[in-house]
Amino acid sequence: MTIGFLLGCGALLAAEAPSTRAVMVAPPILALALPLADTITAVLRRLLQVLNVVRQSVPERERFALQLEGRPRLFKADRGHVHHRLLERGYSHGVAVKILWLFSAVAAAAAVATAWSPALGLTVLAVAVAVCGYLIPFRLRYRELQVLRKGLLLPLFNLRIVRRRAFHAVLDAGLVVAAYATAYLVVQGGWVDQRSVFWVSLPVVVVVELGAFYLTGLYRGAYRHASVGEALRVLGSTALAATAAALVLALLPGTGRSLLAASVVNGLLLALLVLGSRVSFRLLDYVYGRGRDGGIPTLLYGAGRGGDLALREMLANPQLGWRPLGYLDDLAHQRGRYRGGYPILGGLADLAGLVGRLGVKQVVVTTDKLTKERRAALMGIAERYGLQVRRFAIAWEPIRVDVEVEEPSRPRRKRAAARPLAARARATFENVSGPITGMHAGAEPPELQIPDGGVTQEPF
């Protein structure tokens, strides 16, 4: 009866005011927000829970494969509804019911408000969708609905068309149009009396800015390998493109100061959009690496360059099966800060407490500045709590090739000799809880001189 009453009222109100028909869908949707949100959530999570993204290493490049694990069970009952998640979060049945009542009351009030003022319908509905889109996946911890953390967008970068420069040019053309149109709206306050100027100047801006991108070598980069250098090149290219577009617009008849001001705003928006498109893969890969479930809880001892390299290796290689929790560092001013998105939780004196609080199972040493006393203390804590201790090291190994050389005493005879040809870098996590593998007893490993805060191969 309630559903029919609301739908009937909405139909009558929309019939009386035809101009508000598009916004009269908001009151019934808001009135039924709770059951609709629960139903949509159940359908989406049952569809997405069978999808999984796996990182694969192939000879050409790294790939992300989308795997289907079984068939989705849309009509099988489970304990994943909203009220079940509230109980799993530790709320009692009474508190969970009150939370649901409060949510329904707020949604009903919003429905009544939009019914009295239809102009607010779409705005209130958009806000409600945004709030539910954040609360349900993250606060209620629906891992299936966290699309970015599951890496469901990463397989798109495997498509051949995405790697072509023509696709990049088309994408940039769309970004140029979006940036210039937004800047024009912001400066002009709308399309009134200036629509012809906009449509005349738009093709000029697109051609000039795409030409500047091409001439500055923007399309020679790769999304997968975007770095600080790539970001600086994008900023330089967009600045040059926006400047060139502004100069060309200044030469066109009928352009005023407002159009030149729009060019300035266009340059800022264009830099933001193009830079975001170029670093999109790196951002998605980072979120995917941090969002993996499971793995051995691991702390990195040493918040320096070596810790940064070890963290990258752990996030890029899920085969290790380790889950970084944060850093340990004995410098007092470092505590409470973040490095690479992970907190510096304390020093060696706090390790025992972190074992019980975070369930730490492993410590990776990434610095060569540990004194003998701290090494002994670390190994004592590890033995007491059963922790695995490893050392992160980087080795530059020469690659040798056998060549034939003539012996001076016997010019007709030749022997094989090893000649260094090149070198390769290898990152290793060595177990130091027991004997170090790869070394003979009593043998001294080769030392590696690196900058401050890095890693070394000297004995632990």
C-alpha positions in Angstrom: 0.0 0.0 0.0 2.8 2.4 0.9 4.6 1.8 -2.4 1.4 2.2 -4.4 0.5 5.4 -2.6 3.9 7.0 -3.2 3.9 6.0 -6.9 0.4 7.4 -7.3 1.2 10.7 -5.6 4.3 11.1 -7.8 2.3 10.4 -10.9 -0.4 12.9 -10.0 2.1 15.6 -9.1 4.1 15.0 -12.3 0.9 15.2 -14.4 0.0 18.6 -12.9 3.5 20.0 -13.6 4.9 18.6 -16.8 8.1 20.5 -16.4 9.0 18.6 -13.3 8.3 15.1 -14.6 12.0 14.3 -14.8 12.6 15.1 -11.1 9.5 13.4 -9.7 11.2 10.0 -9.6 13.3 11.2 -6.6 10.6 11.0 -3.9 9.6 7.3 -4.3 13.3 6.3 -4.7 14.3 8.2 -1.5 11.3 6.8 0.4 12.4 3.3 -0.5 16.1 4.0 -0.2 16.9 1.3 2.4 15.3 -1.7 0.6 16.5 -0.5 -2.7 20.1 -0.1 -1.5 20.1 -3.5 0.2 18.7 -5.2 -3.0 21.1 -3.4 -5.4 24.0 -4.2 -3.0 23.1 -7.9 -2.8 22.9 -8.2 -6.6 26.1 -6.4 -7.3 28.2 -8.2 -4.7 27.0 -11.6 -5.8 27.9 -10.7 -9.4 31.3 -9.2 -8.5 32.4 -11.8 -5.9 33.2 -14.3 -8.7 35.4 -11.9 -10.5 39.1 -11.8 -9.6 42.1 -10.0 -11.1 45.4 -11.8 -11.2 48.8 -10.3 -12.0 50.7 -12.3 -14.7 54.3 -12.0 -15.9 54.8 -12.7 -19.6 57.9 -12.2 -21.6 56.6 -9.1 -23.3 55.1 -7.2 -20.4 53.2 -7.6 -17.1 49.5 -8.4 -17.6 46.4 -8.4 -15.5 44.0 -11.2 -16.2 40.4 -11.2 -15.3 39.3 -14.6 -13.9 35.8 -16.0 -13.3 35.7 -18.2 -10.2 32.5 -20.2 -10.5 29.1 -18.9 -11.4 27.3 -16.1 -9.7 24.6 -17.2 -7.3 22.1 -14.4 -7.4 19.2 -16.2 -5.6 21.1 -18.1 -2.9 20.6 -16.8 0.6 23.6 -15.6 2.5 24.6 -13.5 5.5 25.8 -10.5 3.6 22.9 -8.1 3.8 23.2 -4.7 5.4 21.8 -5.8 8.8 24.2 -8.8 8.9 27.2 -6.5 8.3 26.1 -4.2 11.1 26.0 -7.2 13.5 29.4 -8.3 12.3 30.8 -4.8 13.1 29.9 -5.4 16.7 26.5 -3.7 17.0 23.8 -5.4 19.0 20.4 -6.2 17.4 18.8 -3.3 19.0 21.4 -0.8 17.9 21.4 -2.2 14.4 17.6 -1.7 14.2 17.9 1.9 15.4 20.6 2.6 12.8 18.3 1.3 10.1 15.3 3.3 11.5 17.4 6.4 11.5 18.5 5.9 7.9 14.9 5.3 6.8 13.7 8.4 8.7 16.3 10.6 7.0 15.5 9.2 3.6 11.7 9.7 4.2 12.3 13.3 5.2 14.4 13.8 2.0 11.5 12.3 0.0 9.0 14.7 1.5 11.3 17.7 0.9 11.8 16.8 -2.7 8.0 16.3 -3.1 7.4 19.8 -1.9 10.3 21.3 -3.8 10.8 19.2 -7.0 13.7 21.4 -8.1 15.8 19.8 -5.3 15.0 16.3 -6.5 18.0 15.4 -8.6 20.4 17.2 -6.3 19.2 15.3 -3.2 19.1 12.0 -5.1 22.7 12.5 -6.3 23.9 13.3 -2.8 22.0 10.2 -1.5 23.6 7.9 -4.1 27.1 9.4 -3.3 26.6 8.8 0.4 25.4 5.2 -0.1 28.3 4.6 -2.6 30.8 5.4 0.1 29.1 4.0 3.3 28.1 0.6 1.9 31.4 -0.5 0.3 33.9 1.0 2.8 32.2 1.5 6.1 30.3 -1.8 5.9 33.4 -3.4 4.3 31.9 -5.0 1.2 35.2 -6.1 -0.4 33.3 -7.2 -3.6 32.1 -3.7 -4.3 35.5 -2.0 -4.0 36.2 -2.0 -7.7 39.5 -0.2 -7.6 40.9 -2.3 -4.8 40.0 -5.5 -6.6 41.7 -4.1 -9.7 38.8 -4.7 -12.0 39.9 -1.8 -14.3 43.5 -2.9 -14.7 42.7 -5.5 -17.4 41.5 -2.7 -19.7 45.2 -1.7 -20.1 45.9 -5.1 -21.7 43.8 -4.1 -24.7 45.8 -3.4 -27.8 43.8 -0.4 -28.7 44.7 1.3 -25.4 48.4 1.0 -26.2 48.0 2.8 -29.6 48.9 6.5 -30.0 45.7 7.1 -32.0 43.7 6.1 -28.9 45.7 8.5 -26.8 45.1 11.3 -29.3 41.3 10.7 -29.3 41.3 10.6 -25.5 43.3 13.8 -25.3 40.8 15.4 -27.7 38.0 14.6 -25.4 39.9 16.0 -22.4 40.6 19.2 -24.4 36.9 19.6 -25.2 35.9 18.9 -21.5 38.5 21.3 -20.1 37.7 24.2 -22.5 33.9 23.8 -22.2 34.2 23.8 -18.4 36.5 26.8 -18.4 34.1 28.7 -20.8 31.2 27.9 -18.5 33.1 29.1 -15.4 34.2 32.4 -17.0 31.1 33.2 -19.0 28.6 31.9 -16.6 26.7 30.0 -19.3 26.2 29.9 -23.0 23.9 33.0 -23.3 24.9 35.4 -26.1 28.3 33.7 -26.5 27.4 30.4 -28.0 28.7 31.2 -31.5 32.0 32.4 -30.1 32.5 29.1 -28.3 31.7 26.9 -31.2 34.0 28.9 -33.5 36.9 28.8 -31.0 36.5 25.2 -30.0 38.0 23.5 -33.1 40.9 26.0 -33.1 41.7 25.1 -29.5 41.5 21.3 -30.1 43.8 21.4 -33.2 46.4 23.8 -31.6 46.6 21.9 -28.3 46.8 18.4 -29.9 49.5 19.7 -32.3 51.4 21.0 -29.3 51.1 17.6 -27.6 52.5 15.9 -30.7 55.4 18.3 -31.2 56.5 18.1 -27.6 56.6 14.3 -27.7 53.8 13.6 -25.3 52.7 10.5 -27.2 56.1 8.8 -26.9 55.5 7.9 -23.2 53.7 4.9 -21.8 51.0 4.8 -19.2 52.5 1.8 -17.4 55.8 3.6 -16.8 54.6 7.0 -15.8 57.0 8.6 -13.3 58.0 12.0 -12.0 59.8 12.7 -15.2 56.7 11.8 -17.2 54.6 14.1 -15.0 56.9 17.0 -15.6 56.8 16.4 -19.3 53.0 16.4 -19.2 52.9 19.6 -17.3 55.3 21.2 -19.8 53.3 20.0 -22.8 50.0 21.2 -21.4 51.5 24.6 -20.4 52.8 25.1 -24.0 49.6 23.9 -25.5 47.4 26.3 -23.4 49.8 29.2 -24.2 49.7 28.4 -27.9 45.9 28.2 -27.9 45.6 31.5 -26.0 47.9 33.2 -28.6 45.9 31.9 -31.5 42.6 32.9 -29.9 44.0 36.4 -29.4 44.5 36.7 -33.2 40.9 35.7 -34.0 38.4 38.5 -34.6 35.7 39.0 -32.0 37.6 37.5 -29.0 37.5 39.4 -25.8 39.3 39.3 -22.5 36.8 36.8 -21.2 37.8 34.3 -23.8 41.5 34.8 -22.9 40.6 34.3 -19.2 38.9 31.1 -20.2 42.1 30.0 -21.8 43.9 30.4 -18.5 41.4 28.2 -16.7 41.5 25.8 -19.6 45.2 25.4 -19.1 44.9 24.5 -15.4 42.0 22.0 -16.1 43.8 20.5 -19.0 47.0 19.9 -17.0 44.9 18.2 -14.3 43.0 15.9 -16.7 45.9 14.9 -18.9 48.2 14.2 -16.0 45.5 12.2 -14.4 45.1 10.1 -17.5 48.8 9.4 -17.8 49.2 8.3 -14.2 45.9 6.4 -14.1 47.6 3.0 -14.4 50.1 3.7 -11.7 47.4 4.8 -9.3 45.2 1.8 -10.1 48.1 -0.5 -9.7 49.0 1.0 -6.3 45.4 0.8 -5.0 45.2 -2.8 -6.2 48.5 -3.7 -4.5 47.4 -2.2 -1.2 43.9 -3.8 -1.4 45.1 -7.4 -1.5 43.7 -9.6 1.3 45.7 -12.1 3.2 49.5 -12.5 3.3 52.0 -12.5 6.2 51.7 -9.3 8.2 55.1 -7.6 7.8 56.9 -4.6 9.2 59.8 -2.8 7.4 62.6 -1.8 9.7 64.1 1.4 8.4 62.2 4.3 6.9 64.7 5.2 4.2 65.4 4.6 0.6 65.9 1.0 1.2 62.4 0.8 2.9 60.9 2.5 -0.2 62.5 0.0 -2.5 61.4 -3.0 -0.4 57.9 -1.7 -0.2 57.6 -1.3 -4.0 59.0 -4.9 -4.4 56.4 -6.3 -1.9 53.5 -4.5 -3.6 54.6 -5.4 -7.1 55.2 -9.1 -6.3 52.1 -10.7 -4.8 53.9 -14.1 -5.1 55.8 -13.2 -2.0 52.6 -13.5 0.0 53.5 -10.6 2.4 51.2 -7.8 3.5 53.1 -4.6 4.6 51.7 -3.0 7.7 54.1 0.0 8.1 57.6 1.0 9.1 59.8 0.8 12.2 62.3 3.6 12.7 64.3 4.5 15.8 64.3 8.2 15.0 61.8 9.9 17.3 60.8 12.6 14.9 59.7 10.0 12.3 57.0 8.4 14.4 53.5 9.1 13.4 54.5 10.2 9.8 53.6 8.4 6.6 56.0 7.1 4.0 54.7 5.7 0.7 51.2 5.6 2.2 52.2 3.5 5.2 52.6 4.8 8.8 55.8 4.8 10.8 54.5 3.0 13.8 57.5 3.4 16.2 60.9 2.0 16.9 62.4 -1.2 18.0 61.2 -0.6 21.6 57.6 -0.7 20.2 57.9 -3.9 18.3 56.7 -6.2 21.1 53.5 -4.1 21.5 52.9 -4.1 17.7 53.1 -7.9 17.6 50.1 -8.2 19.9 48.2 -5.3 18.5 48.7 -5.9 14.7 49.6 -9.5 14.6 53.0 -9.0 13.1 54.6 -12.2 11.9 57.7 -10.9 10.0 60.2 -8.0 10.1 62.2 -7.0 7.0 65.4 -5.0 7.8 66.1 -2.4 5.1 68.9 -0.4 6.7 72.6 -1.0 7.3 72.7 1.4 10.3 71.8 -1.1 13.0 74.3 -1.4 15.8 75.2 -4.8 17.3 73.1 -4.1 20.3 70.0 -3.3 18.2 70.6 -6.4 16.1 70.8 -8.5 19.2 67.7 -6.9 20.6 65.8 -7.5 17.4 66.8 -11.2 17.2 65.8 -11.6 20.9 62.3 -10.2 20.3 62.0 -12.3 17.2 63.0 -15.5 19.0 60.6 -14.6 21.9 57.6 -14.0 19.7 58.4 -16.4 16.8 59.0 -13.7 14.2 60.6 -14.2 10.9 63.4 -11.7 10.3 64.7 -11.0 6.7 67.1 -8.6 5.2 66.4 -6.7 2.0 69.4 -6.5 -0.3 70.1 -5.2 -3.8 73.0 -6.8 -5.7 74.6 -5.7 -9.0 75.8 -8.9 -10.5 78.2 -8.9 -13.5 77.1 -11.0 -16.5 80.0 -12.8 -18.0 80.5 -14.5 -21.4 83.2 -17.0 -22.4 85.5 -15.8 -25.2 88.5 -17.3 -26.8 91.9 -15.8 -26.3 95.4 -16.8 -27.5 98.0 -17.8 -25.0 101.3 -15.9 -25.4 103.5 -19.0 -25.2 101.4 -21.0 -27.5 100.0 -18.8 -30.2 98.2 -21.6 -32.0 96.2 -22.7 -29.0 93.3 -20.9 -27.6 91.6 -21.0 -24.2 88.2 -19.9 -22.8 88.2 -16.8 -20.6 85.4 -15.0 -18.8 84.9 -11.4 -19.9 82.4 -9.1 -18.1 79.7 -8.2 -20.6 77.0 -6.4 -18.6 75.4 -6.2 -15.2 72.0 -6.9 -13.8 70.3 -5.8 -10.6 68.7 -8.3 -8.3 66.6 -7.6 -5.2 66.6 -10.3 -2.6 64.9 -10.9 0.8 67.4 -13.0 2.8 66.3 -15.0 5.8 68.5 -14.1 8.8 66.5 -15.9 11.5 68.6 -18.9 10.7 71.7 -19.4 8.5 72.0 -17.1 5.5 71.5 -19.1 2.4 73.9 -18.8 -0.6 77.0 -18.3 1.6 79.6 -20.8 2.8 80.5 -20.9 6.5 83.0 -18.3 7.3 82.8 -16.6 3.9 82.4 -12.8 3.7 79.7 -11.6 1.4 80.5 -8.8 -1.1 79.7 -5.4 0.2 77.5 -2.9 -1.6 78.0 0.9 -1.1 74.7 2.7 -1.5 73.3 6.1 -0.4 72.1 6.9 3.1 69.1 5.0 4.2 69.6 2.2 1.6 70.4 -1.5 1.9 73.6 -3.4 2.1 74.8 -6.9 1.8 77.1 -6.9 4.9 76.4 -9.7 7.4 73.4 -9.1 9.6 
